[in-house]
Amino acid sequence: MSLSISLSVNGVAREVALDDPRVTLLDLLRERLDLTGTKKGCDRGQCGACTVLLDGRRINACLALAASCDGAAVLTIEGLAQGDTLHPVQAAFIAHDGLQCGFCTPGQIMSAVGLLREAQTGDDPERVREAMSGNLCRCGAYAGITEAILDAQRQLAAPDHAEAA
């Protein structure tokens, strides 16, 4: 049984034929669309390494069936920067050493972007940590991750910053 879906991936319209309706969004991104920045960690929705934005909301791509994303807009780590200009969250992760081995970093960054769009944490580090609790870092870079998110939030809130998270 073949199923055809249409979706926007990083702003590009894509038509994809699925041979198996059980294909996850994660496998579609990595194996069919060659967007390997989204990582396959636990493949059970427990680590957050596969976090992407689906219609602006954070999801674990390993838990979403690709067929259920028909007509949706998907944003992955590859679509976050504007040319050579990093997104403020990406730049803040570098500036605050919000990474060590880097495996979880794409999911952490995408979750942080979604978190900032939700605008529910204010400038409270504890609320940021709680809102990011679905993203695990085996290296323990949590202090840098929290500082990076708070810094990016300040940058995005600055009056001279034209882009919204």
C-alpha positions as CSV (number, residue, x, y, z in Angstrom):
1,M,0.0,0.0,0.0
2,S,1.5,3.3,-1.1
3,L,0.4,6.6,0.5
4,S,1.4,10.1,-0.8
5,I,1.8,13.0,1.6
6,S,2.6,16.7,1.1
7,L,4.4,18.7,3.7
8,S,6.7,21.7,4.0
9,V,10.1,20.9,5.4
10,N,12.3,23.8,6.3
11,G,10.1,26.0,4.0
12,V,10.4,23.7,1.0
13,A,7.2,21.9,-0.3
14,R,7.8,18.2,-0.5
15,E,5.7,15.4,-2.0
16,V,6.7,12.0,-0.5
17,A,5.3,8.6,-1.4
18,L,5.3,6.3,1.6
19,D,5.5,2.6,0.9
20,D,4.7,1.8,4.6
21,P,2.1,3.8,6.6
22,R,4.1,3.0,9.8
23,V,7.1,5.2,8.8
24,T,7.9,7.7,11.5
25,L,8.6,11.4,10.7
26,L,12.1,10.8,12.1
27,D,12.8,8.0,9.6
28,L,11.3,10.1,6.8
29,L,13.5,13.0,7.6
30,R,16.7,11.0,8.1
31,E,16.4,8.2,5.6
32,R,14.3,9.7,2.7
33,L,15.0,13.4,2.9
34,D,18.7,13.1,4.1
35,L,18.1,15.6,7.0
36,T,20.3,13.8,9.5
37,G,20.6,16.6,12.0
38,T,17.5,15.2,13.7
39,K,19.0,12.4,15.8
40,K,17.6,9.0,16.6
41,G,18.4,8.5,20.3
42,C,16.1,6.2,22.2
43,D,13.4,5.9,19.4
44,R,10.8,5.8,22.2
45,G,10.1,9.5,22.9
46,Q,12.1,9.6,26.1
47,C,15.3,11.5,25.2
48,G,14.3,14.4,23.0
49,A,17.1,14.0,20.5
50,C,14.6,13.9,17.6
51,T,12.8,17.1,18.6
52,V,11.5,19.1,15.6
53,L,8.8,21.8,15.3
54,L,5.6,20.6,13.6
55,D,3.4,23.6,12.8
56,G,5.4,25.5,15.3
57,R,5.1,23.1,18.2
58,R,7.7,20.8,19.7
59,I,7.3,17.1,19.0
60,N,9.4,14.0,19.2
61,A,9.7,13.0,15.5
62,C,10.2,9.3,16.5
63,L,6.6,9.2,17.9
64,A,4.9,10.9,15.0
65,L,3.8,8.9,12.0
66,A,4.9,10.6,8.8
67,A,1.4,10.0,7.3
68,S,-0.1,12.1,10.2
69,C,2.0,15.0,9.1
70,D,0.3,15.4,5.7
71,G,-0.1,19.2,5.1
72,A,2.0,20.2,8.0
73,A,5.1,22.4,8.2
74,V,8.2,20.8,9.7
75,L,11.2,22.8,10.9
76,T,14.4,20.9,11.6
77,I,17.8,22.0,12.8
78,E,18.9,22.3,9.2
79,G,16.3,25.0,8.5
80,L,16.9,27.1,11.6
81,A,19.8,29.3,10.4
82,Q,19.4,32.0,7.8
83,G,22.3,31.3,5.4
84,D,25.5,31.8,7.3
85,T,23.7,33.6,10.2
86,L,22.9,31.4,13.1
87,H,19.6,31.6,14.9
88,P,20.0,33.3,18.3
89,V,19.5,30.0,20.1
90,Q,22.2,28.4,18.1
91,A,24.6,31.2,18.7
92,A,23.8,31.2,22.4
93,F,24.4,27.5,22.7
94,I,27.9,28.1,21.3
95,A,28.6,31.2,23.5
96,H,27.5,29.4,26.7
97,D,29.0,25.9,26.0
98,G,25.5,24.4,25.9
99,L,26.9,21.3,24.4
100,Q,29.6,18.7,24.9
101,C,29.5,15.7,22.6
102,G,26.8,17.4,20.5
103,F,24.6,14.4,19.9
104,C,21.6,15.8,21.8
105,T,22.3,19.4,20.7
106,P,19.9,19.6,17.6
107,G,17.0,18.3,19.7
108,Q,17.9,20.6,22.6
109,I,18.1,23.6,20.2
110,M,14.8,22.8,18.5
111,S,13.1,22.3,21.8
112,A,14.5,25.6,23.1
113,V,13.2,27.4,20.0
114,G,9.8,25.9,20.6
115,L,10.0,26.8,24.3
116,L,10.8,30.4,23.5
117,R,7.9,30.6,21.1
118,E,5.6,29.3,23.8
119,A,6.8,32.2,26.1
120,Q,5.7,30.5,29.3
121,T,8.9,30.4,31.3
122,G,9.8,34.1,31.8
123,D,13.3,34.6,32.9
124,D,13.1,31.9,35.6
125,P,15.9,29.3,35.2
126,E,13.9,26.6,37.1
127,R,10.9,27.0,34.7
128,V,13.3,26.7,31.7
129,R,14.8,23.5,33.1
130,E,11.4,22.1,33.8
131,A,10.2,23.0,30.3
132,M,13.3,21.4,28.8
133,S,13.0,18.2,30.9
134,G,12.0,16.1,27.9
135,N,15.5,16.6,26.4
136,L,18.2,14.6,28.0
137,C,21.9,15.3,27.8
138,R,24.2,12.4,28.7
139,C,27.2,14.7,29.1
140,G,25.4,16.9,31.6
141,A,25.6,20.3,29.9
142,Y,22.4,21.5,31.5
143,A,23.9,24.6,33.1
144,G,25.1,25.9,29.8
145,I,21.9,24.9,28.0
146,T,19.8,26.8,30.6
147,E,22.1,29.9,30.3
148,A,22.0,29.7,26.5
149,I,18.2,29.7,26.5
150,L,17.9,32.6,28.9
151,D,20.5,34.6,26.9
152,A,18.7,33.8,23.6
153,Q,15.4,34.9,25.2
154,R,16.9,38.3,26.1
155,Q,18.4,38.7,22.6
156,L,15.1,37.9,21.0
157,A,13.2,40.3,23.3
158,A,15.6,43.1,22.5
159,P,13.8,46.0,20.6
160,D,16.3,45.9,17.8
161,H,15.8,42.2,17.1
162,A,13.5,41.9,14.1
163,E,13.1,38.1,14.1
164,A,10.7,36.3,16.4
165,A,11.9,33.0,17.9
